[in-house]
Amino acid sequence: WHPLRTALDNASRVASAMDSLSTEPAMVGRTLEVIEVQRRWQPKVWCVPFLPTDWEISWRWVDSRGHRHPNLRRGLSRETCAANVVPPCELDTRRFEPSSEWSVQVHGGSDVDGWVYGATWSSPNWGHKATMTDYLRKRKWVRAFK
């Protein structure tokens, strides 16, 4: 089973890498999207996810499926990744260079800092205000590359 599991994990990471990239039609380049996740620890304290069931999201920087982001800088530990306040992600530096800084996407469904709140990762309802039953929050970061 181990070889099958490894192959499926690798295929999932490749698909996630493709999901996290978007091509800008007006220019030749890519936009890298990264989701930041935090867990409620106390009523008003948010931190890096820490529960045993938070294995993938405990990296803090994930793809749209809630898996460790495939473009995290190589060699970084989970603790180092989680300590970063901006995404520690990059594209192949031989092919792409950043053309913008990291920025948080704020939209009508988020709070002023771009956060949306939900009970679990797979929750169908994410709102712009935390309720007593919301234990996770997430927001999207983007960076353009040329």
Disulfide bonds with the S-S distance in Angstrom:
none
